[in-house]
Amino acid sequence: MSQSLIEKPVAVVNAPAPATEERKGLTKKEIAADHPTWCPGCGDFSVLALYFKLIEKRKMWHEKITTVAGIGCSSRFPYFVQAHGAHYIHGRALPFASGISLSRPDLHVFVFGGDGDAFSIGGNHFNHTARKNIKMTYCVMDNWVYGLTKKQTSPTSPLGFKSKTDQWGAVDYPINPMKQAISAGATLVARTTHTNPNHVLQMMEAAMDHDGFSFIECLSECVEFYEGAFDASNPRKGGVFNEVPKTHDVTDELAAYKLAGDPFPGSAGRERWTPPAKSSITCTPFTNRSTRSATRA
């Protein structure tokens, strides 16, 4: 037999195990992408900065960050985050994000939008994503006006608001995002304002820890087309920042619905399955779909 066909013993050398090194979290410099194009003083700057802080605090890596948005001033969010994301079509950010969440349950998808993208052209998707309880966080930067198209009445504009589409003053009654989210079946609903950054971060963290559909309404002032809209909720401008009463029952959906109907500025707070120490719950008490269905049957 030919020498080349004879099998020769092969020496096995065990390679040294690679050194295990803890992976460092990202810094803001590593997360930030394009410089934001919002008007100076826009409330959306605060939300973006706190999203960066959330990523840093939770030591998230690029492959675990997914940022989705629709169309509008606030929806330019994905351009400013150096990670995976999509600037999707008007009002359709939630179904796109649903596909990501369902196919990649290891991710927590963050969706950002404004009052028009969320409650007007995207209103139907908002209701159905909430009732399906798909795991994601929807942060809506509500400024009560269409800013990108230069001051038109939005679904949340108050009665009497004068704009290019309502020069005589808005006559349509505005929607209440909190009530809508609760009645649609969202399992975490929170309200905050860009002028209270610590509270915004608390809401984002609570939403990220929630295994279901989380909705955050963040009052974000448009200084160009609706300056002073939220002064009543800003203590620095003579307003008051009311947190949800500690006595609020997190298992009482009707109580949450009534609380959401308080006159502006109302209350700000977050949803958890147990009351937190300083800020209580604003919304739906149901921890899972089966409980919610059984209660409503």
C-alpha positions, -999 to +999 in steps of 0.1 A: +000+000+000+012+035-008+028+053+020+005+083+014-026+062+022-013+051+055-030+069+084-006+086+107-014+095+143-023+131+148-012+149+180-041+166+198-031+199+215-057+214+237-059+252+230-059+274+261-093+286+271-099+322+261-098+346+290-133+356+301-135+393+303-166+412+313-180+432+284-182+469+291-213+488+285-215+515+258-208+552+264-229+580+251-202+587+225-205+552+212-243+554+211-249+589+196-251+591+158-262+622+138-266+655+156-304+660+163-321+684+140-348+696+164-354+732+171-333+746+201-353+740+233-374+712+219-385+687+246-374+658+225-338+665+233-345+655+269-361+622+259-332+613+236-306+621+263-325+599+288-327+571+263-289+573+260-287+572+298-310+542+299-287+523+275-256+532+295-272+524+328-285+490+316-252+482+298-269+474+266-248+466+235-254+476+199-269+443+189-295+445+217-307+480+209-336+484+185-352+518+179-382+522+156-402+553+147-428+565+123-429+600+108-427+634+125-403+655+145-399+630+173-398+601+148-364+611+136-351+593+167-335+563+150-312+587+130-297+599+163-290+565+178-260+544+167-276+510+167-302+489+149-334+508+140-358+519+113-375+552+104-407+536+091-437+549+072-463+572+087-484+556+115-470+521+108-442+519+133-460+496+157-468+468+133-432+469+121-419+468+157-444+440+164-427+418+138-393+425+153-405+417+188-423+385+179-394+372+159-367+383+184-382+379+219-347+384+233-349+421+224-369+449+240-379+471+212-384+509+218-407+528+195-408+566+195-434+588+179-456+619+182-492+626+188-501+626+151-482+594+142-496+576+173-532+588+176-542+600+141-529+580+112-515+553+135-544+552+159-558+519+148-524+502+151-520+517+186-553+501+198-545+467+184-509+465+195-520+474+230-547+448+231-523+421+217-499+430+245-468+426+224-436+432+243-423+466+235-422+502+248-440+529+229-429+564+240-451+591+225-437+626+227-470+645+229-467+682+221-504+689+212-495+702+178-482+691+144-448+706+144-430+691+114-456+705+091-456+739+108-485+741+132-517+722+124-542+709+149-533+674+162-556+648+179-545+660+213-547+698+206-571+714+232-604+730+224-599+765+211-563+760+199-557+782+169-536+767+141-533+768+103-561+742+100-583+758+128-578+795+125-610+801+145-599+776+172-601+738+174-637+725+178-629+688+180-626+674+215-591+661+220-584+624+227-570+613+261-541+590+253-541+576+288-577+566+287-573+552+252-543+530+263-561+517+294-593+509+275-574+492+247-557+468+271-521+481+275-506+464+305-483+493+315-493+529+310-473+558+323-472+596+320-443+620+324-429+653+312-396+662+296-390+688+322-386+662+349-357+640+336-354+618+366-390+608+363-387+602+326-358+578+332-378+560+359-407+555+335-383+541+308-368+517+333-402+505+345-413+500+308-381+481+299-386+457+328-422+450+318-429+419+298-457+432+277-469+464+259-457+495+277-470+530+268-454+562+280-470+595+272-442+621+276-453+657+274-427+673+252-430+710+245-428+724+210-412+757+217-417+769+181-454+763+175-469+757+210-447+774+236-460+772+271-484+743+265-473+724+296-463+752+319-491+740+343-470+708+349-437+726+353-429+739+388-402+761+374-429+780+355-454+782+383-470+748+377-472+716+397-459+681+390-483+658+407-474+622+411-500+595+413-514+591+448-497+564+469-532+551+478-540+543+441-550+507+438-530+490+410-556+462+406-584+486+400-587+494+363-617+517+368-597+538+393-569+541+368-593+552+341-608+578+364-573+590+374-565+595+337-595+618+334-583+643+360-581+679+346-547+689+333-519+686+345-534+655+362-510+630+377-477+614+365-466+580+374-457+545+363-472+510+362-457+481+381-473+450+395-464+462+431-465+499+441-431+516+441-419+535+471-423+571+458-444+569+426-475+548+423-494+532+394-514+551+368-529+523+347-542+489+339-538+463+367-538+431+347-506+411+347-515+388+318-540+384+290-559+355+306-566+376+337-578+405+317-601+383+295-616+366+325-622+399+343-640+414+313-660+383+304 
